[in-house]
Amino acid sequence: MKAVVTGGTGMLGKKLGKALLARSEITKIVLFDVVDPGDTPKDSRIEVVVGEVFDPATIAKLITPDTGAIFHLAGVVSAGAERDFDLGYRVNLDGTRVVLEAARKLPKPAKLVFASSLAAYGGDLPDVIPDEFRLTPQTSYGIQKAMGEMLVADYTRKGYLDGRSLRLPTIVVRPGKPNLAASTFASSIIREPLAGQKAVCPVSADAWMPLLSPRRCIEAFMRAYDLPSSDWGWNRSLMLPSLDVTVGEMAEGLKRHSGAKAFDLIEWKQDEMIAKIVAGWPKRLDSKRARKMGFQSDTSMDELIRNYVEDDMPKAA
Ligand SMILES: NC(=O)c1ccc[n+]([C@@H]2O[C@H](COP(=O)([O-])OP(=O)(O)OC[C@H]3O[C@@H](n4cnc5c(N)ncnc54)[C@H](O)[C@@H]3O)[C@@H](O)[C@H]2O)c1
């Protein structure tokens, strides 16, 4: 059976490709993306295909009758979708519809896992968000993700596919370089000091961040895929559990791991624009349903940092 990962050469896509190699029922893994930086896992079962997710002809060739699993991760991230309205809708909304339409044509409904985001919440938020909280996103990105979840739910209801949407918290520590997301500092303030480099923190120490490590996030994708359809029932969207900490607690975690010298590499320099965006995000999540379904978050900053060191931190030469 073939598994397709859209956004397959992205940070999570590559890791998912590697995790799928452990599955004996999956004989081919196609990592589909608009770019191929050439750093995907090397294995005879993995193929990288380059193209635009919103192009129906390209996706019809990608999602062929032997496809049984689709992980839909292709997306323009938050600040990118805010800056370029047309691109955001083309990739995040039209692209999702194209993927779902191709899946609909399959002889047997495929399992599809969609990467949604906490940005689907917005407006006046309580300090702790319960599972059943309304989606009133306040950014184009959040609205596109919320619409993606609705589409996945409707295609599932019609029996065209077996969909599952995961609302991802901020994924930290992201390996590599900062990206366009407004949340990119949350990785930088851990990753850069661990490498002996300075990092600027644009928000104050009391700002809250719901976090999940890439390791836990990939476990969640695999769990979402593995659970039988009956466990999901009519509700195909799930807020993932997170480690909810303040930025100050993140920095303290760094200090416990690497000492005061690393901690001192964080420069606290408020950026009003970023601070305002972060203040509008969910602070803490009460993900009862996900925990009941067996999804897990990191339990402490210590574990989250350790996961980065073990999985992604470049080893000293
Ligand atoms: N990382 C996070 O903190 C986080 C949080 C919430 C949601 N998400 C969502 O999870 C998914 C994966 O996140 P990530 O951190 O790996 O991001 P990423 O940016 O590393 O990966 C997204 C991939 O989508 C690809 N893409 C963009 N436009 C495309 C197009 N037109 N056609 C095909 N591919 C295209 C990009 O090239 C990129 O490789 C995204 O949909 C993102 O919105 C991520």
The ligand as an SDF file (V2000), in Angstrom:
LIG
                    3D

 44 48  0  0  0  0  0  0  0  0999 V2000
    5.3570   23.4020   13.1040 N   0  0  0  0  0  0  0  0  0  0  0  0
    4.3780   23.9410   13.8070 C   0  0  0  0  0  0  0  0  0  0  0  0
    4.5760   24.5540   14.8680 O   0  0  0  0  0  0  0  0  0  0  0  0
    2.9510   23.7650   13.3370 C   0  0  0  0  0  0  0  0  0  0  0  0
    1.9140   24.1580   14.1900 C   0  0  0  0  0  0  0  0  0  0  0  0
    0.6070   24.0360   13.7380 C   0  0  0  0  0  0  0  0  0  0  0  0
    0.3550   23.5110   12.4790 C   0  0  0  0  0  0  0  0  0  0  0  0
    1.3910   23.1340   11.6680 N   0  0  0  0  0  0  0  0  0  0  0  0
    1.0720   22.6290   10.3240 C   0  0  0  0  0  0  0  0  0  0  0  0
    1.7260   21.3920   10.1160 O   0  0  0  0  0  0  0  0  0  0  0  0
    2.1280   21.2590    8.7540 C   0  0  0  0  0  0  0  0  0  0  0  0
    3.6090   20.9160    8.6690 C   0  0  0  0  0  0  0  0  0  0  0  0
    4.3390   21.8640    9.4100 O   0  0  0  0  0  0  0  0  0  0  0  0
    5.9350   21.9930    9.3390 P   0  0  0  0  0  0  0  0  0  0  0  0
    6.3600   22.6000   10.6160 O   0  0  0  0  0  0  0  0  0  0  0  0
    6.5340   20.7330    8.8590 O   0  0  0  0  0  0  0  0  0  0  0  0
    6.0520   23.1260    8.2330 O   0  0  0  0  0  0  0  0  0  0  0  0
    7.0510   23.2410    6.9820 P   0  0  0  0  0  0  0  0  0  0  0  0
    6.9260   24.6270    6.4810 O   0  0  0  0  0  0  0  0  0  0  0  0
    8.4080   22.7320    7.3530 O   0  0  0  0  0  0  0  0  0  0  0  0
    6.3800   22.2230    5.9520 O   0  0  0  0  0  0  0  0  0  0  0  0
    5.3150   22.5820    5.1030 C   0  0  0  0  0  0  0  0  0  0  0  0
    5.7070   22.1240    3.7190 C   0  0  0  0  0  0  0  0  0  0  0  0
    4.6370   22.4760    2.7950 O   0  0  0  0  0  0  0  0  0  0  0  0
    5.2740   22.7380    1.5760 C   0  0  0  0  0  0  0  0  0  0  0  0
    4.4350   23.5050    0.6550 N   0  0  0  0  0  0  0  0  0  0  0  0
    4.1770   24.8350    0.6930 C   0  0  0  0  0  0  0  0  0  0  0  0
    3.4860   25.1940   -0.3980 N   0  0  0  0  0  0  0  0  0  0  0  0
    3.2930   24.0770   -1.1310 C   0  0  0  0  0  0  0  0  0  0  0  0
    2.6700   23.8130   -2.3740 C   0  0  0  0  0  0  0  0  0  0  0  0
    2.1120   24.7860   -3.1020 N   0  0  0  0  0  0  0  0  0  0  0  0
    2.6580   22.5410   -2.8440 N   0  0  0  0  0  0  0  0  0  0  0  0
    3.2560   21.5430   -2.1380 C   0  0  0  0  0  0  0  0  0  0  0  0
    3.8820   21.7390   -0.9670 N   0  0  0  0  0  0  0  0  0  0  0  0
    3.8930   22.9940   -0.4660 C   0  0  0  0  0  0  0  0  0  0  0  0
    6.5150   23.5320    1.9650 C   0  0  0  0  0  0  0  0  0  0  0  0
    7.4870   23.5340    0.9190 O   0  0  0  0  0  0  0  0  0  0  0  0
    6.9790   22.8020    3.2040 C   0  0  0  0  0  0  0  0  0  0  0  0
    7.9760   21.8420    2.9130 O   0  0  0  0  0  0  0  0  0  0  0  0
    1.7730   22.5840    8.0730 C   0  0  0  0  0  0  0  0  0  0  0  0
    0.5380   22.4220    7.3900 O   0  0  0  0  0  0  0  0  0  0  0  0
    1.5980   23.5500    9.2230 C   0  0  0  0  0  0  0  0  0  0  0  0
    0.6800   24.5610    8.9170 O   0  0  0  0  0  0  0  0  0  0  0  0
    2.6700   23.2450   12.0740 C   0  0  0  0  0  0  0  0  0  0  0  0
  1  2  1  0
  2  3  2  0
  2  4  1  0
  4  5  1  0
  4 44  2  0
  5  6  2  0
  6  7  1  0
  7  8  2  0
  8  9  1  0
  8 44  1  0
  9 10  1  0
  9 42  1  0
 10 11  1  0
 11 12  1  0
 11 40  1  0
 12 13  1  0
 13 14  1  0
 14 15  2  0
 14 16  1  0
 14 17  1  0
 17 18  1  0
 18 19  2  0
 18 20  1  0
 18 21  1  0
 21 22  1  0
 22 23  1  0
 23 24  1  0
 23 38  1  0
 24 25  1  0
 25 26  1  0
 25 36  1  0
 26 27  1  0
 26 35  1  0
 27 28  2  0
 28 29  1  0
 29 30  1  0
 29 35  2  0
 30 31  1  0
 30 32  2  0
 32 33  1  0
 33 34  2  0
 34 35  1  0
 36 37  1  0
 36 38  1  0
 38 39  1  0
 40 41  1  0
 40 42  1  0
 42 43  1  0
M  CHG  2   8   1  16  -1
M  END
$$$$
